């Protein structure tokens, strides 16, 4: 065989190996997730038979004879490996097993819950996209008409929306719109009318995140050479606006699809508030009862959905960019410049002042005679259900909430940037698998092993918080690889390490750093959601999530109890969103 033939054969073998690496990684990731779920009883140190017996009849004594009867009836596995392999073998044949608690087949209930969650997530994702476009549209018009950047209005508005707790919004919509005004059903899932309030509760905060990605993409697009060329030749504002919108949506669309995939399972709390029989709620009930077949079926449905949506995001991104992705026509997505720092410094100063003054007050002083007292000179921000000073608890809770959110976001930035820039299909597949697991479900799994607590909640949120950052970095890195200077470097023989260090990371890091900063309130709210379920900070902790969870039942009688931590989170989001990083071209 000639040297050229051997070289061609080697390239073909390398290409085949590269093509197989992605699917194999996806399969390995799926198997790993299913194995961890299947090992839940053994990781937590509980006997599956005892858990099932307790779920069926809490009063019955768990004597050896009763436990053995449960094992024979359900043919419970002797260990996690055998049980997981047996379940996976059945799943490949379409059999998801039988519920350990009810004895009913799992597949029909999972299919029904999947349909409910898919419809709700689609409505919420559409709400998020419309919300994001409405927030960014004034900035787009301003940029086209005045030839200036998009400004800071979209930043502040998007941050305020993204920092709204979905469970708080759901509770307010339920108590005001459904109960108070009677404009929508209060619970259940019987038709489109039941979808409106849950979709709004999920979609409006997600729309804040989408608007921030859209605003960042618009700012980066305005710095590209083709925009200046089109303006120089007298292109009409309408045509330029449509092209800018298409280019901006191309970058944000994978994030919108990630919103859909994430909402499939992360709507557990909202589904609980409105009694929606969705997939996330089904998985949560299964984990709490350690009904492994039901949990494994729900997780499998979430993972398959996450893979499908992640792949669709990549395809749509390529379709929207079209020939520009392969013609060296794109420039790196860096911001056009850093705005004045006065506004974030002012807002940050206000938040810091409120926190410091709150630290000077006693957060644990109980005064039952002053329960749910309105703001007064003695208690400027009111009191809670035990008569404790809300300002004091807000200040002390900020140290916990902000510190935990920043720590999780830093981990997400480091892991997400590395995976998005250095990873290709293999790491992308693993990311799409993990993205399908909501923080609430991961938090329950972690709590089952190590017990509830803030540390376990942080680990659970960090386990999935890096995924959106990685997808954003992967999208931007794809565009940088299509740029002229990157292609020239490749043609000149530059290695992957040099390309990543000199081109990819400097071009991608400013945008994803801003994305990670913007997600500090989001991660703080994810921790708050776990605290709302009793899986994070203790119920008597001043952590903002615990404060919201404790005060949401008094939202009609004493709205300041939830308004203070909610406004603090919104202010934190505004500060984080207005902090800009400068790229090499700034």
BATILO-130082 format. One record per residue (C-alpha): residue in three letters; x, y, z. Coordinates in steps of 0.5 Angstrom, whole numbers, plus 500, padded with zeros to 3 digits. Each point is the difference from the previous one (the first is absolute). Example, Ala and Ser with C-alpha at 12.3 -4.5 7.8 and 13.67 -1.06 7.14 Angstrom:
<recs>
ALA525491516SER502507498
</recs>
This chain:
<recs>
UNK500500500UNK503507498UNK501505505UNK494505498UNK496494500UNK502498507UNK499508502UNK493500497UNK498493504UNK503503506UNK496507499UNK493495499UNK502496506UNK501507504UNK493503497UNK496493502UNK503500507UNK498507501UNK493499497UNK499494505UNK503504506UNK494505501UNK495494500UNK504496505UNK500506504UNK493501500UNK499493502UNK505499505UNK497507503UNK493497500UNK502493503UNK503504506UNK494504501UNK496494500UNK505496505UNK500506505UNK492500500UNK500493501UNK505500505UNK496505504UNK498495506UNK507497501UNK503507500UNK495503505UNK501493504UNK493499500UNK497493499UNK495500493UNK495496503UNK500504507UNK499506495UNK494497496UNK497497506UNK500507504UNK497503493UNK495495500UNK498500507UNK503505505UNK497496506UNK502493499UNK506498503UNK506498496UNK501493503UNK505495496UNK494496497UNK496506497UNK507503497UNK501493497UNK493500497UNK501506497UNK507498497UNK496494497UNK494504497UNK504505497UNK506496498UNK505505503UNK507500498UNK505498505UNK505506497UNK500506496UNK504497494UNK496494499UNK493504501UNK503505495UNK502495495UNK493497501UNK496506499UNK505503494UNK498493496UNK493501501UNK500507498UNK503498494UNK494496498UNK496506502UNK498497507UNK501505506UNK499495505UNK494500505UNK499505506UNK503498507UNK495504503UNK493499496UNK502494496UNK498503494UNK504500493UNK504506500UNK500502493UNK493502499UNK501505506UNK507503497UNK497501493UNK494504503UNK504504504UNK505501495UNK494503495UNK498505506UNK507502501UNK502501493UNK494504499UNK501504506UNK508501498UNK498502493UNK495505502UNK505503505UNK506500495UNK495504495UNK499505506UNK507500502UNK502502492UNK494505499UNK502503507UNK507501498UNK499503493UNK495505503UNK506502505UNK505500495UNK496503494UNK500508502UNK508499501UNK500497493UNK496506497UNK505505504UNK506496497UNK497500493UNK498508500UNK505503504UNK506495498UNK502500507UNK500494505UNK494496503UNK501504506UNK498498507UNK493500501UNK499492497UNK506498505UNK496503506UNK493498498UNK503493498UNK503499507UNK494502504UNK496495496UNK505495501UNK501501507UNK492499502UNK500493503UNK495495496UNK497497506UNK498507503UNK497503494UNK496493499UNK498501507UNK498508499UNK496498493UNK497494504UNK497505506UNK499506496UNK498498492UNK497493502UNK497501507UNK499507501UNK498502492UNK497493498UNK503501493UNK504493500UNK499493503UNK504499506UNK502493499UNK500494496UNK501499492UNK494499496UNK501505495UNK504506497UNK497505505UNK504496506UNK506501496UNK500508500UNK502501507UNK505495501UNK503502493UNK501507502UNK503498507UNK505496496UNK501504494UNK501507503UNK506499504UNK503496494UNK498506496UNK505504504UNK506495498UNK498500493UNK500507499UNK507501504UNK503495494UNK496504495UNK503506502UNK507498501UNK499497493UNK497506497UNK506504503UNK505495497UNK497500493UNK500508500UNK508499500UNK500496494UNK503502493UNK494499496UNK495505504UNK505506499UNK500498492UNK493499500UNK499507503UNK505503495UNK496498494UNK494503503UNK496493502UNK493502502UNK499500508UNK495494499UNK504495496UNK506502505UNK495499506UNK498493497UNK507498499UNK502502507UNK494496503UNK502494496UNK507500502UNK498501507UNK495495501UNK505495496UNK505501506UNK494500506UNK496494497UNK504494503UNK499504506UNK492500499UNK500493499UNK504498506UNK495504504UNK495495497UNK504494502UNK501503507UNK493502501UNK498493498UNK502498507UNK502506504UNK493502500UNK499495506UNK498506505UNK495504495UNK497493499UNK499499507UNK497507501UNK495499495UNK499492501UNK503499493UNK501492498UNK506501497UNK507496499UNK504504505UNK495499505UNK499493499UNK508499500UNK500504507UNK494496503UNK504494497UNK507502504UNK496501506UNK497493500UNK506497497UNK496497495UNK506499495UNK496497494UNK496507500UNK506504501UNK504497495UNK495500495UNK499508501UNK507501500UNK501496493UNK494504497UNK504507503UNK506497497UNK498498493UNK496507500UNK506504502UNK504496494UNK495502495UNK500507502UNK507501500UNK501497493UNK494504498UNK504506502UNK506499497UNK497499493UNK495506501UNK507504501UNK503498494UNK494501496UNK499507502UNK507502499UNK500496493UNK506501496UNK503505504UNK502494505UNK505497495UNK502507496UNK505503505UNK495505500UNK499501508UNK504504505UNK501498507UNK494501504UNK502505505UNK497506503UNK501507496UNK502503507UNK499501507UNK495505502UNK500505506UNK501497507UNK496505504UNK493496499UNK503493503UNK504504505UNK494504502UNK496494501UNK505495503UNK501506505UNK493500502UNK500492501UNK506500504UNK498506504UNK493497502UNK504493501UNK505503505UNK494504504UNK497494500UNK506496503UNK500505506UNK493498502UNK498493504UNK497495495UNK498495505UNK496505505UNK493497501UNK494504501UNK493497500UNK497506502UNK502503493UNK499494495UNK499503493UNK501507502UNK500505494UNK506504499UNK501505506UNK505504503UNK502494505UNK500495494UNK501504493UNK499494496UNK495497504UNK500493504UNK499493498UNK495495503UNK504499507UNK501508501UNK507500497UNK503506497UNK500499492UNK505505499UNK505496505UNK498493497UNK501503493UNK507503501UNK503493504UNK496496494UNK504504495UNK507497502UNK497493499UNK496501494UNK505505496UNK506496502UNK497493498UNK497503493UNK507503499UNK504493501UNK495496496UNK501505494UNK507500501UNK500493499UNK495500494UNK505505497UNK506496500UNK497493498UNK495503495UNK506504497UNK505494500UNK494495497UNK498505495UNK506502497UNK504494500UNK495495500UNK497498493UNK494495499UNK502495506UNK500505505UNK494503497UNK496494500UNK502499508UNK497507501UNK494499496UNK499494505UNK501504506UNK496506498UNK494495500UNK500500508UNK497505503UNK504503507UNK494498504UNK500493498UNK508500501UNK499503506UNK495495503UNK505494498UNK506504503UNK496501506UNK498493500UNK507498501UNK503505504UNK494503503UNK497507499UNK504506501UNK503506497UNK506497497UNK497494497UNK495505497UNK506504497UNK503493497UNK493499497UNK500507497UNK507500497UNK499493497UNK495503495UNK502507500UNK506500496UNK496497494UNK497507497UNK507503501UNK503494496UNK494500494UNK501508500UNK508499499UNK499494495UNK496505496UNK505505500UNK506496499UNK496497494UNK500507497UNK507502502UNK502493496UNK497503494UNK503507500UNK506502495UNK505501505UNK499493504UNK500496493UNK507504498UNK503498507UNK497492498UNK503501493UNK507502503UNK500494504UNK498503507UNK499494505UNK493499504UNK503503507UNK503506496UNK493501497UNK496500506UNK505504504UNK501506495UNK494500496UNK494496503UNK500501508UNK502508499UNK494500495UNK495496504UNK502502507UNK497507500UNK493498498UNK500494504UNK502503506UNK495505500UNK495494499UNK503497506UNK499507504UNK493500498UNK498493502UNK502502507UNK493502502UNK498494496UNK504495504UNK498504507UNK493499498UNK501492498UNK503500507UNK494503503UNK495495496UNK504494504UNK499504506UNK493501499UNK499492499UNK504500507UNK507497496UNK504506501UNK501505506UNK496498506UNK493503501UNK502505505UNK506502496UNK501508498UNK502497493UNK495504495UNK497493497UNK498498507UNK497507501UNK496499494UNK498493502UNK498502507UNK496507497UNK497498494UNK494497504UNK499507503UNK501504493UNK493503500UNK500502508UNK507502500UNK503501493UNK506503503UNK503494503UNK501497493UNK501507496UNK506501504UNK504494498UNK497500493UNK502508499UNK507498503UNK501494494UNK497505495UNK505505502UNK506495500UNK498498493UNK500507498UNK507501502UNK502494497UNK497501494UNK503507499UNK508498501UNK503499494UNK506497498UNK505503494UNK502495495UNK507501496UNK497504495UNK496505505
</recs>
